[in-house]
Amino acid sequence: MKNKHIFFQNLGRISYKPAWDYQTFLFEKIIAQKTNPQNTEPTENYLLLCEHNHVYTLGKSGKIENLLISENELSEKGVEFYKINRGGDITYHGLGQIVGYPILDLENFATDIHWYMRSLEEVIIRTLLDFDIRAERLQGLTGVWVDIRSNPRKICAMGVKTSRWVTMHGFALNVNTELDFFNYIVPCGITDKGVTSMQKELGKQVPLQEVESVIIKHFAEVFEAKIFEINTFAHEKTS
């Protein structure tokens, strides 16, 4: 039986490593449930939203050369750096950005990674349209872009990991993001296209909570799911 219920949790502002550890715990818990021959319960699904302190993350296929500053300069700017196990190259997370971590069992939805990535993009495209930003896909490149015909600029980066059809990592939507931090990397390894934010496109700051609410609404629509908010780390490892 497919379980299309998703537990939603807003982690607020959180450093990268605790959020990575938490989603890893949920990811491994679902896989353990799936591989237990005695299990008869449906697997759970989660959606975590948060805002990170300044951090660069390099995906498993990324090139360290795309980090353009030294360890000393990272320290001076107060930016952390992690090599992680998602797909994709290097990206930035920081204040004013909404990072989403869907930890889903795709056997509850559709066992198709291409469908999953396009569905994540669709959630963000619909969200941005609600704020009068027309965003689209750019052929051959993952993520969500604006002005693709004349001056393509990425507004939302994406990178995921899957195992046994369970997902982790996800998307990073630039809302009021300090875009200068992208100058110290080659974002996603792409040298000939820019980066933007909702604030830059609209010429004003956008409340993060409003954007988060719209993301949740469209996530439920696109994934045809029911979303239930949990307010504490009730499902976190207690040891």
N, CA, C and O of each residue as an XYZ file, in Angstrom:
956
protein
N       0.840     -1.190      0.000
C       0.000      0.000      0.000
C       0.883      1.252      0.000
O       1.826      1.354      0.785
N       0.569      2.206     -0.891
C       1.334      3.440     -0.958
C       0.892      4.397      0.140
O      -0.301      4.608      0.358
N       1.871      4.970      0.826
C       1.599      5.947      1.873
C       1.959      7.336      1.349
O       3.136      7.661      1.197
N       0.949      8.144      1.076
C       1.195      9.488      0.559
C       1.009     10.545      1.642
O       0.658     11.688      1.350
N       1.242     10.161      2.878
C       1.291     11.124      3.972
C       2.743     11.554      4.169
O       3.651     10.722      4.178
N       2.950     12.854      4.325
C       4.299     13.392      4.501
C       4.337     14.180      5.807
O       3.515     15.070      6.027
N       5.291     13.849      6.668
C       5.523     14.639      7.875
C       6.384     15.845      7.497
O       7.481     15.691      6.960
N       5.879     17.039      7.782
C       6.632     18.268      7.512
C       7.218     18.819      8.804
O       6.552     18.858      9.838
N       8.464     19.240      8.727
C       9.115     19.830      9.886
C       9.945     21.028      9.460
O      10.778     20.926      8.558
N       9.718     22.167     10.111
C      10.528     23.358      9.870
C      11.638     23.388     10.911
O      11.380     23.555     12.103
N      12.864     23.225     10.456
C      14.005     23.183     11.362
C      14.516     24.571     11.720
O      15.395     24.707     12.571
N      13.969     25.613     11.074
C      14.419     26.970     11.345
C      15.839     27.196     10.854
O      16.291     26.559      9.902
N      16.538     28.114     11.517
C      17.937     28.361     11.171
C      18.807     27.322     11.870
O      18.768     27.192     13.094
N      19.577     26.598     11.100
C      20.339     25.474     11.640
C      21.638     25.319     10.845
O      21.653     25.505      9.629
N      22.726     24.976     11.541
C      23.993     24.701     10.853
C      23.835     23.489      9.940
O      22.930     22.675     10.120
N      24.721     23.384      8.968
C      24.548     22.342      7.953
C      24.675     20.939      8.531
O      23.857     20.072      8.225
N      25.689     20.702      9.362
C      25.973     19.334      9.809
C      24.828     18.724     10.617
O      24.466     17.579     10.347
N      24.234     19.421     11.593
C      23.105     18.808     12.307
C      21.932     18.467     11.394
O      21.268     17.448     11.585
N      21.677     19.320     10.401
C      20.581     19.035      9.465
C      20.917     17.828      8.597
O      20.047     17.003      8.318
N      22.165     17.721      8.172
C      22.614     16.570      7.380
C      22.489     15.292      8.200
O      22.004     14.272      7.709
N      22.929     15.355      9.452
C      22.830     14.179     10.318
C      21.368     13.756     10.511
O      21.051     12.566     10.504
N      20.494     14.735     10.681
C      19.089     14.433     10.939
C      18.431     13.783      9.727
O      17.735     12.775      9.850
N      18.661     14.375      8.549
C      18.033     13.764      7.374
C      18.652     12.396      7.070
O      17.969     11.505      6.565
N      19.937     12.227      7.376
C      20.575     10.913      7.202
C      19.924      9.879      8.114
O      19.689      8.743      7.702
N      19.634     10.272      9.349
C      18.968      9.366     10.270
C      17.603      8.932      9.724
O      17.274      7.746      9.752
N      16.810      9.890      9.228
C      15.486      9.569      8.690
C      15.608      8.689      7.440
O      14.857      7.730      7.269
N      16.559      9.029      6.577
C      16.838      8.284      5.346
C      17.176      6.828      5.678
O      16.625      5.905      5.078
N      18.078      6.632      6.630
C      18.501      5.268      6.989
C      17.398      4.513      7.706
O      17.294      3.293      7.580
N      16.574      5.230      8.457
C      15.455      4.584      9.145
C      14.461      4.006      8.139
O      13.968      2.892      8.319
N      14.169      4.762      7.084
C      13.230      4.285      6.068
C      13.817      3.086      5.329
O      13.114      2.110      5.068
N      15.105      3.160      4.993
C      15.747      2.038      4.290
C      15.739      0.791      5.167
O      15.476     -0.305      4.671
N      16.025      0.937      6.468
C      16.008     -0.209      7.380
C      14.616     -0.830      7.432
O      14.477     -2.052      7.482
N      13.600      0.007      7.420
C      12.232     -0.504      7.430
C      11.930     -1.288      6.152
O      11.298     -2.343      6.191
N      12.395     -0.753      5.015
C      12.132     -1.411      3.735
C      12.854     -2.754      3.612
O      12.364     -3.677      2.960
N      14.018     -2.850      4.245
C      14.820     -4.068      4.080
C      14.562     -5.087      5.185
O      15.180     -6.151      5.204
N      13.666     -4.772      6.092
C      13.308     -5.709      7.161
C      12.200     -6.633      6.661
O      11.074     -6.178      6.457
N      12.493     -7.930      6.456
C      11.480     -8.835      5.903
C      10.262     -9.018      6.798
O       9.214     -9.472      6.339
N      10.396     -8.668      8.070
C       9.281     -8.822      9.003
C       8.397     -7.574      9.070
O       7.348     -7.582      9.714
N       8.829     -6.505      8.401
C       8.052     -5.262      8.474
C       6.779     -5.359      7.640
O       6.806     -5.829      6.502
N       5.675     -4.917      8.210
C       4.398     -4.895      7.486
C       3.798     -3.495      7.447
O       2.729     -3.291      6.871
N       4.479     -2.533      8.053
C       3.956     -1.166      8.111
C       4.398     -0.378      6.879
O       5.481     -0.625      6.349
N       3.576      0.568      6.416
C       3.992      1.411      5.297
C       5.154      2.314      5.708
O       5.246      2.725      6.865
N       6.024      2.616      4.776
C       7.153      3.499      5.064
C       6.667      4.939      5.220
O       5.646      5.332      4.657
N       7.423      5.714      5.995
C       7.081      7.110      6.222
C       7.802      7.999      5.217
O       8.770      7.589      4.576
N       7.301      9.239      5.096
C       7.895     10.252      4.226
C       8.040     11.544      5.026
O       7.231     11.839      5.907
N       9.074     12.302      4.707
C       9.344     13.541      5.440
C       9.680     14.672      4.471
O      10.212     14.442      3.385
N       9.363     15.885      4.882
C       9.815     17.087      4.191
C      10.351     18.033      5.258
O       9.606     18.478      6.131
N      11.645     18.337      5.185
C      12.283     19.270      6.109
C      12.585     20.569      5.369
O      13.121     20.543      4.261
N      12.244     21.694      5.971
C      12.632     22.996      5.442
C      13.486     23.700      6.482
O      13.236     23.575      7.681
N      14.495     24.441      6.031
C      15.368     25.127      6.965
C      16.100     26.265      6.269
O      16.002     26.456      5.057
N      16.835     27.008      7.080
C      17.713     28.084      6.612
C      19.076     27.816      7.235
O      19.187     27.684      8.454
N      20.112     27.735      6.405
C      21.436     27.380      6.918
C      22.302     28.612      7.172
O      22.114     29.667      6.566
N      23.258     28.442      8.090
C      24.360     29.383      8.176
C      25.221     29.223      6.919
O      25.084     28.240      6.191
N      26.103     30.186      6.669
C      26.892     30.178      5.428
C      27.675     28.871      5.277
O      28.432     28.486      6.167
N      27.485     28.195      4.141
C      28.177     26.929      3.901
C      28.245     26.658      2.404
O      27.307     26.950      1.663
N      29.374     26.092      1.970
C      29.492     25.543      0.622
C      29.479     24.026      0.732
O      30.126     23.457      1.611
N      28.742     23.369     -0.163
C      28.731     21.907     -0.189
C      29.118     21.438     -1.584
O      28.679     21.996     -2.591
N      29.944     20.408     -1.621
C      30.444     19.857     -2.887
C      29.901     18.452     -3.051
O      30.156     17.580     -2.221
N      29.146     18.230     -4.129
C      28.582     16.921     -4.413
C      29.638     15.914     -4.811
O      30.785     16.271     -5.081
N      29.239     14.640     -4.844
C      30.209     13.561     -5.055
C      30.846     13.600     -6.444
O      31.938     13.064     -6.634
N      30.180     14.226     -7.417
C      30.767     14.339     -8.760
C      31.379     15.717     -8.994
O      31.799     16.028    -10.108
N      31.431     16.543     -7.950
C      31.927     17.906     -8.090
C      33.445     17.997     -8.143
O      34.157     17.048     -7.814
N      33.919     19.156     -8.563
C      35.360     19.413     -8.671
C      35.755     20.456     -7.641
O      35.160     21.532     -7.574
N      36.760     20.134     -6.841
C      37.203     21.046     -5.794
C      37.695     22.363     -6.397
O      37.705     23.392     -5.722
N      38.103     22.329     -7.668
C      38.562     23.548     -8.330
C      37.455     24.592     -8.448
O      37.725     25.774     -8.665
N      36.208     24.145     -8.304
C      35.089     25.092     -8.399
C      34.866     25.867     -7.105
O      33.999     26.739     -7.045
N      35.649     25.550     -6.063
C      35.726     26.406     -4.876
C      36.892     27.353     -5.116
O      38.034     26.911     -5.239
N      36.617     28.643     -5.184
C      37.603     29.608     -5.680
C      38.364     30.323     -4.571
O      39.181     31.197     -4.860
N      38.121     29.977     -3.317
C      38.841     30.614     -2.221
C      39.484     29.547     -1.331
O      39.110     28.375     -1.362
N      40.456     29.990     -0.542
C      41.246     29.071      0.290
C      40.535     28.789      1.611
O      39.533     29.420      1.948
N      41.089     27.814      2.355
C      40.543     27.498      3.675
C      40.613     28.711      4.600
O      39.686     28.964      5.369
N      41.715     29.462      4.523
C      41.836     30.655      5.365
C      40.773     31.689      5.024
O      40.197     32.315      5.913
N      40.517     31.863      3.738
C      39.492     32.831      3.325
C      38.099     32.361      3.742
O      37.257     33.178      4.114
N      37.852     31.045      3.683
C      36.582     30.510      4.168
C      36.393     30.870      5.638
O      35.321     31.313      6.052
N      37.456     30.672      6.419
C      37.382     30.960      7.846
C      37.141     32.443      8.100
O      36.350     32.811      8.969
N      37.824     33.290      7.341
C      37.670     34.741      7.505
C      36.247     35.190      7.209
O      35.733     36.107      7.850
N      35.612     34.542      6.234
C      34.255     34.918      5.841
C      33.189     34.188      6.653
O      31.996     34.435      6.475
N      33.613     33.291      7.544
C      32.673     32.556      8.370
C      31.845     31.550      7.599
O      30.667     31.347      7.896
N      32.469     30.909      6.592
C      31.763     29.959      5.736
C      32.303     28.551      5.982
O      33.514     28.331      5.944
N      31.408     27.603      6.233
C      31.808     26.212      6.374
C      31.891     25.557      4.991
O      31.391     26.093      4.002
N      32.532     24.391      4.946
C      32.660     23.653      3.680
C      32.546     22.164      3.964
O      33.199     21.639      4.866
N      31.695     21.480      3.171
C      31.521     20.033      3.326
C      31.509     19.355      1.962
O      30.897     19.838      1.009
N      32.208     18.213      1.895
C      32.029     17.293      0.775
C      30.917     16.333      1.170
O      30.985     15.701      2.224
N      29.888     16.220      0.325
C      28.721     15.440      0.715
C      28.361     14.420     -0.359
O      29.004     14.352     -1.407
N      27.317     13.622     -0.082
C      27.022     12.452     -0.908
C      25.840     12.641     -1.855
O      25.243     11.661     -2.299
N      25.499     13.881     -2.167
C      24.465     14.104     -3.173
C      25.088     14.176     -4.556
O      26.310     14.216     -4.700
N      24.224     14.191     -5.582
C      24.701     14.443     -6.927
C      24.967     15.926     -7.124
O      24.629     16.746     -6.270
N      25.572     16.263     -8.250
C      25.827     17.663     -8.565
C      27.184     18.133     -8.089
O      27.963     17.369     -7.519
N      27.454     19.401     -8.333
C      28.758     19.990     -8.054
C      28.684     20.832     -6.781
O      28.121     20.385     -5.782
N      29.233     22.023     -6.802
C      29.309     22.858     -5.614
C      28.163     23.870     -5.589
O      27.756     24.394     -6.625
N      27.660     24.128     -4.403
C      26.645     25.165     -4.256
C      26.799     25.840     -2.909
O      27.562     25.394     -2.052
N      26.058     26.925     -2.742
C      26.091     27.723     -1.511
C      24.748     27.648     -0.813
O      23.703     27.696     -1.462
N      24.771     27.532      0.506
C      23.573     27.689      1.333
C      23.853     28.781      2.346
O      24.964     28.901      2.861
N      22.826     29.580      2.628
C      23.032     30.636      3.607
C      21.752     31.335      3.990
O      20.655     30.898      3.641
N      21.904     32.410      4.702
C      20.768     33.146      5.227
C      19.923     33.708      4.084
O      20.443     34.115      3.045
N      18.624     33.718      4.299
C      17.727     34.226      3.269
C      17.411     33.219      2.184
O      16.793     33.561      1.176
N      17.828     31.987      2.382
C      17.584     30.920      1.403
C      16.770     29.813      2.069
O      17.033     29.450      3.215
N      15.792     29.284      1.357
C      15.014     28.157      1.875
C      15.583     26.870      1.293
O      15.601     26.670      0.078
N      16.047     26.001      2.192
C      16.576     24.707      1.775
C      15.539     23.638      2.127
O      15.039     23.586      3.250
N      15.230     22.796      1.156
C      14.246     21.741      1.355
C      14.869     20.366      1.227
O      15.577     20.078      0.262
N      14.598     19.512      2.216
C      15.086     18.140      2.210
C      13.893     17.183      2.232
O      13.394     16.860      3.310
N      13.426     16.724      1.072
C      12.405     15.677      1.067
C      13.074     14.316      1.261
O      13.945     13.923      0.485
N      12.660     13.615      2.293
C      13.123     12.241      2.520
C      11.899     11.369      2.260
O      11.090     11.118      3.153
N      11.788     10.918      1.019
C      10.598     10.217      0.548
C      10.955      8.803      0.110
O      12.046      8.558     -0.406
N      10.038      7.887      0.316
C      10.133      6.578     -0.317
C       9.386      6.685     -1.644
O       8.156      6.734     -1.669
N      10.126      6.721     -2.733
C       9.480      6.926     -4.041
C       8.558      5.778     -4.422
O       7.746      5.919     -5.336
N       8.670      4.648     -3.741
C       7.706      3.576     -3.994
C       6.312      3.953     -3.500
O       5.328      3.294     -3.836
N       6.237      5.013     -2.702
C       4.937      5.563     -2.321
C       4.387      6.527     -3.373
O       3.220      6.915     -3.309
N       5.216      6.913     -4.332
C       4.831      7.928     -5.314
C       5.049      7.410     -6.741
O       4.095      7.018     -7.412
N       6.294      7.409     -7.197
C       6.633      6.871     -8.515
C       8.109      6.521     -8.522
O       8.939      7.341     -8.129
N       8.448      5.327     -8.958
C       9.840      4.889     -8.972
C      10.505      5.348    -10.265
O      10.772      4.563    -11.175
N      10.758      6.652    -10.305
C      11.305      7.282    -11.502
C      12.044      8.537    -11.058
O      11.413      9.520    -10.671
N      13.383      8.513    -11.109
C      14.180      9.647    -10.637
C      13.945     10.875    -11.511
O      13.887     11.997    -11.008
N      13.812     10.662    -12.814
C      13.536     11.796    -13.711
C      12.223     12.455    -13.305
O      12.150     13.681    -13.223
N      11.195     11.667    -13.052
C       9.913     12.213    -12.610
C      10.076     12.969    -11.299
O       9.494     14.039    -11.121
N      10.858     12.422    -10.387
C      11.047     13.055     -9.083
C      11.706     14.425     -9.229
O      11.246     15.398     -8.631
N      12.773     14.510    -10.015
C      13.464     15.787    -10.182
C      12.563     16.811    -10.871
O      12.521     17.975    -10.471
N      11.842     16.374    -11.909
C      10.938     17.315    -12.585
C       9.809     17.745    -11.646
O       9.313     18.867    -11.751
N       9.403     16.867    -10.734
C       8.354     17.219     -9.779
C       8.853     18.251     -8.778
O       8.125     19.183     -8.435
N      10.097     18.093     -8.302
C      10.669     19.106     -7.423
C      10.736     20.451     -8.131
O      10.401     21.487     -7.556
N      11.172     20.424     -9.384
C      11.214     21.672    -10.148
C       9.828     22.282    -10.282
O       9.671     23.499    -10.182
N       8.827     21.447    -10.507
C       7.462     21.942    -10.674
C       6.958     22.622     -9.402
O       6.268     23.638     -9.478
N       7.295     22.075     -8.242
C       6.906     22.710     -6.979
C       7.445     24.134     -6.910
O       6.727     25.059     -6.533
N       8.710     24.303     -7.276
C       9.338     25.622     -7.186
C       8.795     26.553     -8.271
O       8.566     27.733     -8.007
N       8.588     26.046     -9.476
C       8.036     26.867    -10.557
C       6.666     27.415    -10.168
O       6.384     28.593    -10.385
N       5.813     26.566     -9.593
C       4.486     27.014     -9.167
C       4.585     28.001     -8.017
O       3.833     28.975     -7.958
N       5.513     27.749     -7.104
C       5.705     28.664     -5.972
C       6.090     30.051     -6.460
O       5.516     31.050     -6.026
N       7.062     30.112     -7.361
C       7.533     31.408     -7.853
C       6.443     32.144     -8.620
O       6.344     33.368     -8.544
N       5.627     31.401     -9.357
C       4.548     32.038    -10.109
C       3.572     32.736     -9.169
O       3.013     33.776     -9.519
N       3.364     32.181     -7.988
C       2.491     32.814     -7.001
C       3.048     34.146     -6.518
O       2.312     34.970     -5.975
N       4.356     34.360     -6.715
C       4.982     35.633     -6.354
C       5.318     36.460     -7.609
O       6.173     37.345     -7.576
N       4.621     36.145     -8.712
C       4.761     36.889     -9.977
C       6.155     36.789    -10.579
O       6.624     37.725    -11.228
N       6.817     35.657    -10.365
C       8.093     35.383    -11.021
C       7.884     34.212    -11.969
O       7.511     33.121    -11.536
N       8.119     34.427    -13.247
C       7.990     33.341    -14.215
C       9.316     32.589    -14.285
O      10.329     33.127    -14.733
N       9.292     31.362    -13.842
C      10.488     30.532    -13.830
C      10.243     29.283    -14.673
O       9.104     28.856    -14.862
N      11.327     28.713    -15.169
C      11.212     27.576    -16.088
C      12.364     26.602    -15.869
O      13.290     26.856    -15.099
N      12.271     25.482    -16.574
C      13.384     24.543    -16.661
C      14.278     24.974    -17.819
O      13.820     25.589    -18.782
N      15.542     24.644    -17.708
C      16.493     24.905    -18.776
C      16.994     23.562    -19.271
O      17.589     22.795    -18.513
N      16.754     23.277    -20.546
C      17.027     21.948    -21.090
C      18.465     21.523    -20.820
O      19.415     22.254    -21.097
N      18.594     20.329    -20.274
C      19.908     19.760    -20.021
C      20.512     20.126    -18.676
O      21.562     19.600    -18.307
N      19.859     21.028    -17.932
C      20.394     21.463    -16.647
C      19.324     21.314    -15.570
O      18.166     21.672    -15.788
N      19.704     20.791    -14.425
C      18.772     20.617    -13.313
C      18.566     21.939    -12.599
O      19.456     22.790    -12.585
N      17.395     22.112    -12.007
C      17.115     23.307    -11.228
C      16.046     24.154    -11.879
O      15.413     23.747    -12.853
N      15.855     25.341    -11.326
C      14.831     26.265    -11.819
C      15.495     27.590    -12.161
O      16.343     28.092    -11.424
N      15.086     28.146    -13.302
C      15.759     29.300    -13.890
C      14.754     30.385    -14.257
O      13.568     30.119    -14.451
N      15.255     31.609    -14.347
C      14.450     32.709    -14.884
C      15.142     33.259    -16.123
O      16.355     33.129    -16.289
N      14.344     33.875    -16.987
C      14.840     34.569    -18.185
C      15.716     33.660    -19.047
O      16.815     34.041    -19.450
N      15.218     32.459    -19.322
C      16.067     31.445    -19.958
C      16.414     31.767    -21.408
O      17.383     31.224    -21.939
N      15.655     32.629    -22.054
C      15.895     32.891    -23.477
C      16.932     33.973    -23.742
O      17.561     33.975    -24.800
N      17.120     34.885    -22.809
C      18.063     35.973    -23.060
C      19.205     36.038    -22.057
O      20.342     36.321    -22.437
N      18.923     35.780    -20.777
C      19.962     35.875    -19.758
C      19.656     34.894    -18.631
O      19.211     35.309    -17.560
N      19.886     33.590    -18.853
C      19.469     32.578    -17.864
C      20.148     32.770    -16.511
O      21.366     32.918    -16.418
N      19.316     32.762    -15.461
C      19.823     32.908    -14.098
C      19.156     31.858    -13.228
O      17.932     31.726    -13.226
N      19.967     31.110    -12.489
C      19.414     30.064    -11.623
C      18.900     30.675    -10.334
O      19.601     31.438     -9.668
N      17.669     30.330     -9.991
C      17.064     30.821     -8.757
C      16.896     29.709     -7.728
O      16.713     29.976     -6.540
N      16.959     28.460     -8.189
C      16.837     27.318     -7.274
C      17.721     26.183     -7.757
O      17.564     25.691     -8.874
N      18.657     25.768     -6.899
C      19.549     24.645     -7.213
C      18.987     23.361     -6.616
O      18.264     23.388     -5.620
N      19.332     22.237     -7.241
C      18.845     20.942     -6.775
C      19.934     19.888     -6.881
O      20.747     19.905     -7.805
N      19.938     18.975     -5.927
C      20.841     17.835     -5.944
C      20.335     16.803     -4.955
O      19.993     17.153     -3.825
N      20.279     15.558     -5.346
C      19.693     14.534     -4.479
C      20.576     13.291     -4.433
O      21.463     13.086     -5.261
N      20.290     12.483     -3.434
C      20.847     11.131     -3.335
C      19.668     10.181     -3.188
O      18.685     10.508     -2.523
N      19.760      9.002     -3.808
C      18.718      7.992     -3.627
C      19.364      6.631     -3.376
O      20.443      6.325     -3.884
N      18.682      5.845     -2.592
C      19.074      4.458     -2.366
C      17.809      3.672     -2.078
O      17.011      4.061     -1.225
N      17.623      2.568     -2.784
C      16.412      1.744     -2.627
C      15.153      2.595     -2.770
O      14.149      2.366     -2.097
N      15.231      3.583     -3.663
C      14.123      4.487     -3.972
C      13.806      5.454     -2.838
O      12.749      6.085     -2.848
N      14.697      5.583     -1.863
C      14.528      6.582     -0.808
C      15.416      7.781     -1.146
O      16.561      7.613     -1.566
N      14.881      8.990     -0.960
C      15.597     10.203     -1.346
C      16.132     10.949     -0.132
O      15.624     10.807      0.980
N      17.174     11.751     -0.371
C      17.616     12.740      0.610
C      18.285     13.888     -0.134
O      18.433     13.830     -1.355
N      18.690     14.924      0.585
C      19.100     16.203      0.014
C      17.905     16.773     -0.770
O      16.788     16.290     -0.582
N      18.089     17.762     -1.624
C      16.904     18.326     -2.258
C      17.148     19.614     -2.999
O      17.867     19.626     -3.998
N      16.553     20.727     -2.520
C      16.585     21.984     -3.271
C      16.967     23.153     -2.369
O      16.835     23.088     -1.147
N      17.447     24.226     -3.005
C      17.793     25.456     -2.294
C      17.264     26.627     -3.107
O      17.778     26.924     -4.185
N      16.235     27.293     -2.586
C      15.590     28.406     -3.276
C      16.121     29.719     -2.719
O      16.025     29.984     -1.521
N      16.683     30.537     -3.604
C      17.206     31.840     -3.201
C      16.054     32.826     -3.043
O      15.437     33.238     -4.025
N      15.774     33.197     -1.809
C      14.693     34.154     -1.532
C      15.307     35.536     -1.323
O      15.229     36.392     -2.204
N      15.922     35.755     -0.151
C      16.626     37.021      0.118
C      18.120     36.760      0.286
O      18.782     37.391      1.110
N      18.632     35.840     -0.490
C      19.992     35.328     -0.328
C      21.044     36.384     -0.659
O      20.869     37.179     -1.583
N      22.145     36.384      0.109
C      23.288     37.251     -0.195
C      24.048     36.651     -1.378
O      24.868     35.749     -1.206
N      23.774     37.152     -2.557
C      24.291     36.535     -3.778
C      25.802     36.691     -3.936
O      26.410     35.977     -4.734
N      26.419     37.608     -3.195
C      27.872     37.775     -3.298
C      28.619     36.492     -2.964
O      29.724     36.271     -3.460
N      28.021     35.636     -2.120
C      28.704     34.394     -1.745
C      28.862     33.442     -2.936
O      29.714     32.554     -2.901
N      28.066     33.611     -3.971
C      28.220     32.784     -5.171
C      29.437     33.195     -5.988
O      29.858     32.459     -6.880
N      30.006     34.360     -5.697
C      31.177     34.815     -6.447
C      32.426     34.027     -6.097
O      33.421     34.093     -6.819
N      32.390     33.281     -4.997
C      33.571     32.555     -4.543
C      33.547     31.082     -4.963
O      34.402     30.298     -4.550
N      32.567     30.714     -5.782
C      32.480     29.361     -6.325
C      32.071     29.450     -7.793
O      31.676     30.510     -8.278
N      32.172     28.326     -8.487
C      31.550     28.178     -9.802
C      30.255     27.413     -9.544
O      30.274     26.184     -9.486
N      29.123     28.120     -9.386
C      27.904     27.458     -8.902
C      27.485     26.289     -9.779
O      27.272     26.440    -10.983
N      27.368     25.115     -9.153
C      26.965     23.884     -9.841
C      27.895     23.544    -10.998
O      27.529     22.768    -11.880
N      29.105     24.126    -11.001
C      30.070     23.861    -12.062
C      29.737     24.531    -13.374
O      30.341     24.207    -14.397
N      28.777     25.472    -13.375
C      28.327     26.144    -14.607
C      28.982     27.511    -14.686
O      28.786     28.348    -13.805
N      29.766     27.743    -15.746
C      30.581     28.953    -15.827
C      29.922     30.091    -16.603
O      30.344     31.240    -16.478
N      28.900     29.796    -17.398
C      28.397     30.810    -18.326
C      26.985     31.304    -18.013
O      26.338     31.911    -18.866
N      26.502     31.047    -16.790
C      25.159     31.489    -16.418
C      25.172     32.044    -15.001
O      25.999     31.654    -14.178
N      24.256     32.948    -14.728
C      24.252     33.646    -13.463
C      23.347     33.009    -12.418
O      22.722     31.972    -12.643
N      23.302     33.671    -11.269
C      22.481     33.260    -10.141
C      21.640     34.457     -9.720
O      22.094     35.599     -9.798
N      20.417     34.195     -9.272
C      19.548     35.282     -8.839
C      18.751     34.855     -7.625
O      18.899     33.738     -7.129
N      17.896     35.765     -7.147
C      17.051     35.496     -5.990
C      15.685     36.129     -6.220
O      15.516     36.952     -7.120
N      14.724     35.744     -5.411
C      13.408     36.368     -5.479
C      13.517     37.859     -5.169
O      12.871     38.682     -5.816
N      14.328     38.196     -4.187
C      14.506     39.594     -3.827
C      15.057     40.408     -4.995
O      14.593     41.517     -5.261
N      16.043     39.855     -5.686
C      16.639     40.585     -6.810
C      15.644     40.732     -7.952
O      15.580     41.788     -8.581
N      14.866     39.685     -8.229
C      13.917     39.746     -9.338
C      12.756     40.688     -9.040
O      12.244     41.346     -9.946
N      12.335     40.759     -7.776
C      11.165     41.571     -7.407
C      11.544     42.968     -6.919
O      10.700     43.861     -6.854
N      12.812     43.147     -6.580
C      13.240     44.448     -6.076
C      12.815     44.718     -4.651
O      12.754     45.875     -4.234
N      12.521     43.677     -3.898
C      12.113     43.839     -2.501
C      12.316     42.527     -1.765
O      12.366     41.458     -2.373
N      12.432     42.625     -0.441
C      12.543     41.405      0.364
C      11.207     40.672      0.405
O      10.138     41.277      0.328
N      11.301     39.358      0.529
C      10.111     38.507      0.569
C      10.143     37.727      1.886
O      11.155     37.095      2.188
N       9.071     37.751      2.676
C       9.067     36.999      3.938
C       9.245     35.502      3.708
O       8.501     34.890      2.942
N      10.240     34.917      4.379
C      10.527     33.499      4.198
C       9.327     32.629      4.556
O       9.046     31.649      3.867
N       8.619     32.978      5.624
C       7.500     32.150      6.066
C       6.405     32.080      4.999
O       5.765     31.044      4.823
N       6.198     33.193      4.288
C       5.194     33.183      3.216
C       5.601     32.216      2.110
O       4.777     31.458      1.597
N       6.869     32.251      1.754
C       7.354     31.371      0.682
C       7.272     29.913      1.130
O       6.878     29.045      0.351
N       7.639     29.646      2.365
C       7.582     28.275      2.883
C       6.155     27.725      2.824
O       5.944     26.571      2.452
N       5.191     28.547      3.187
C       3.788     28.106      3.156
C       3.354     27.747      1.744
O       2.634     26.770      1.537
N       3.793     28.537      0.778
C       3.423     28.273     -0.610
C       4.125     27.014     -1.129
O       3.534     26.235     -1.875
N       5.381     26.820     -0.734
C       6.101     25.595     -1.114
C       5.338     24.372     -0.615
O       5.132     23.421     -1.369
N       4.921     24.391      0.643
C       4.207     23.247      1.217
C       2.914     22.979      0.456
O       2.585     21.828      0.169
N       2.183     24.043      0.129
C       0.931     23.892     -0.618
C       1.178     23.204     -1.963
O       0.469     22.267     -2.330
N       2.173     23.673     -2.679
C       2.421     23.098     -4.009
C       3.082     21.723     -3.920
O       2.896     20.891     -4.808
N       3.848     21.477     -2.861
C       4.410     20.138     -2.685
C       3.286     19.126     -2.541
O       3.333     18.048     -3.133
N       2.279     19.472     -1.757
C       1.129     18.575     -1.578
C       0.406     18.350     -2.903
O      -0.015     17.232     -3.200
N       0.259     19.412     -3.702
C      -0.436     19.294     -4.994
C       0.341     18.407     -5.961
O      -0.204     17.460     -6.528
N       1.615     18.726     -6.141
C       2.417     18.032     -7.155
C       2.595     16.557     -6.804
O       2.540     15.698     -7.684
N       2.808     16.263     -5.525
C       3.035     14.882     -5.103
C       1.743     14.179     -4.697
O       1.759     13.022     -4.277
N       0.616     14.898     -4.829
C      -0.708     14.351     -4.493
C      -0.666     13.720     -3.103
O      -1.080     12.579     -2.901
N      -0.151     14.505     -2.149
C       0.097     14.012     -0.800
C      -0.650     14.853      0.222
O      -1.075     15.974     -0.060
N      -0.800     14.292      1.411
C      -1.301     15.025      2.563
C      -0.113     15.299      3.474
O       0.657     14.396      3.800
N       0.026     16.561      3.882
C       1.190     16.960      4.666
C       0.757     17.302      6.084
O      -0.189     18.061      6.297
N       1.468     16.726      7.050
C       1.165     16.909      8.461
C       2.380     17.510      9.149
O       3.470     16.940      9.103
N       2.196     18.662      9.787
C       3.325     19.324     10.429
C       3.626     18.704     11.787
O       2.718     18.414     12.567
N       4.922     18.503     12.061
C       5.373     18.107     13.391
C       6.298     19.212     13.884
O       7.093     19.745     13.110
N       6.201     19.557     15.151
C       6.873     20.746     15.664
C       8.136     20.461     16.443
O       8.861     21.391     16.797
N       8.419     19.207     16.717
C       9.614     18.868     17.473
C      10.369     17.762     16.751
O       9.890     17.195     15.770
N      11.553     17.472     17.256
C      12.343     16.388     16.701
C      11.839     15.053     17.249
O      12.609     14.243     17.764
N      10.537     14.845     17.125
C       9.926     13.647     17.712
C      10.435     12.376     17.072
O      10.421     11.321     17.705
N      10.885     12.452     15.831
C      11.315     11.252     15.119
C      12.837     11.140     15.092
O      13.396     10.267     14.429
N      13.494     12.034     15.819
C      14.970     12.013     15.812
C      15.485     10.910     16.722
O      14.833     10.508     17.686
N      16.682     10.434     16.382
C      17.360      9.455     17.225
C      17.576     10.038     18.612
O      18.004     11.186     18.730
N      17.300      9.302     19.635
C      17.377      9.814     21.003
C      18.660      9.408     21.721
O      18.956      9.917     22.802
N      19.399      8.518     21.139
C      20.628      8.066     21.817
C      21.754      9.089     21.660
O      22.857      8.876     22.164
